[in-house]
Amino acid sequence: LQFNRKMSKGLQLRAHYTWSSANDNGQTSQTFASFSSTVYDPQQLDLERGRSNFSTPQRFIANLIWQPQYFNGSSNKFVKGAMSDWSIAPIIIISNSTPYTAGVSGSVSGCPSGLSGINCSSGSNRVPFVQRNTFDQPNIYNVDLRISRRVKVKEWGSLELLAESFNLFNH
């Protein structure tokens, strides 16, 4: 779902909402196949069916550009010079968490030579009897902010001064 509103009286808004569901049987983000197995039991690949590592059920993104027009027509030269040609542009991202798999470290003793892991399959150290990607990381709330001002240098050009903050509230 997407909403766009063009510049009207110095205001532009764009918003996106995505709902999705992604399941798979254990993909990786590697370009070429890995030589090390990441599955719990290579003999039972059906145990790998679960939420995708890249599954994000809901995501909302909105950005706004606001160029206040209040002082552009001011008769006071100082007020017009100091307060005009500003631009404020926040980007807001609210997203559901991504999944993760509970794991344990180490190997059980007694595995045949060259094998490791909690079930001696040299596969993943996922907790036994817990499905892959069962747990959720925290939700994401992010605000980026840009404040800028265009200053005319001469009739032929201008200079833009800006300040940007990423992850403004550090959440």
Solvent accessible surface area in square Angstrom, and as a share of the most:
residue,aa,sasa,rsa
1,L,169,0.84
2,Q,101,0.45
3,F,104,0.43
4,N,73,0.38
5,R,138,0.50
6,K,167,0.71
7,M,87,0.39
8,S,47,0.31
9,K,188,0.80
10,G,6,0.06
11,L,77,0.38
12,Q,58,0.26
13,L,61,0.30
14,R,102,0.37
15,A,16,0.13
16,H,60,0.27
17,Y,77,0.29
18,T,71,0.41
19,W,174,0.61
20,S,42,0.27
21,S,81,0.52
22,A,39,0.30
23,N,84,0.43
24,D,26,0.13
25,N,96,0.49
26,G,24,0.23
27,Q,56,0.25
28,T,67,0.39
29,S,94,0.61
30,Q,104,0.46
31,T,121,0.71
32,F,170,0.71
33,A,95,0.74
34,S,46,0.30
35,F,216,0.90
36,S,76,0.49
37,S,48,0.31
38,T,78,0.45
39,V,27,0.15
40,Y,30,0.12
41,D,26,0.13
42,P,53,0.33
43,Q,159,0.71
44,Q,89,0.40
45,L,105,0.52
46,D,114,0.59
47,L,74,0.37
48,E,4,0.02
49,R,132,0.48
50,G,5,0.05
51,R,66,0.24
52,S,9,0.06
53,N,65,0.33
54,F,128,0.54
55,S,6,0.04
56,T,28,0.16
57,P,42,0.26
58,Q,79,0.35
59,R,87,0.32
60,F,72,0.30
61,I,50,0.26
62,A,13,0.10
63,N,48,0.25
64,L,53,0.27
65,I,52,0.27
66,W,85,0.30
67,Q,71,0.32
68,P,24,0.15
69,Q,85,0.38
70,Y,163,0.62
71,F,71,0.30
72,N,54,0.28
73,G,75,0.72
74,S,33,0.21
75,S,113,0.73
76,N,79,0.40
77,K,180,0.76
78,F,162,0.67
79,V,45,0.26
80,K,88,0.37
81,G,42,0.40
82,A,38,0.30
83,M,92,0.41
84,S,9,0.06
85,D,71,0.37
86,W,94,0.33
87,S,19,0.12
88,I,53,0.27
89,A,22,0.17
90,P,22,0.14
91,I,71,0.36
92,I,65,0.33
93,I,31,0.15
94,I,77,0.39
95,S,4,0.02
96,N,44,0.22
97,S,10,0.06
98,T,40,0.23
99,P,9,0.05
100,Y,96,0.36
101,T,46,0.27
102,A,26,0.20
103,G,53,0.51
104,V,67,0.38
105,S,110,0.71
106,G,47,0.45
107,S,64,0.42
108,V,69,0.40
109,S,113,0.73
110,G,78,0.75
111,C,29,0.17
112,P,80,0.51
113,S,120,0.77
114,G,80,0.77
115,L,77,0.38
116,S,52,0.33
117,G,3,0.03
118,I,34,0.17
119,N,51,0.26
120,C,33,0.20
121,S,24,0.16
122,S,41,0.26
123,G,13,0.12
124,S,29,0.19
125,N,46,0.24
126,R,13,0.05
127,V,43,0.25
128,P,53,0.33
129,F,213,0.89
130,V,40,0.23
131,Q,103,0.46
132,R,20,0.07
133,N,5,0.03
134,T,69,0.40
135,F,84,0.35
136,D,81,0.42
137,Q,81,0.36
138,P,115,0.72
139,N,70,0.36
140,I,74,0.38
141,Y,94,0.36
142,N,31,0.16
143,V,32,0.19
144,D,25,0.13
145,L,43,0.21
146,R,88,0.32
147,I,64,0.33
148,S,7,0.05
149,R,47,0.17
150,R,119,0.44
151,V,52,0.30
152,K,163,0.69
153,V,84,0.48
154,K,127,0.54
155,E,185,0.83
156,W,196,0.69
157,G,24,0.23
158,S,50,0.32
159,L,97,0.48
160,E,67,0.30
161,L,98,0.49
162,L,85,0.42
163,A,67,0.52
164,E,87,0.39
165,S,37,0.24
166,F,147,0.61
167,N,62,0.32
168,L,69,0.35
169,F,142,0.59
170,N,128,0.65
171,H,137,0.61
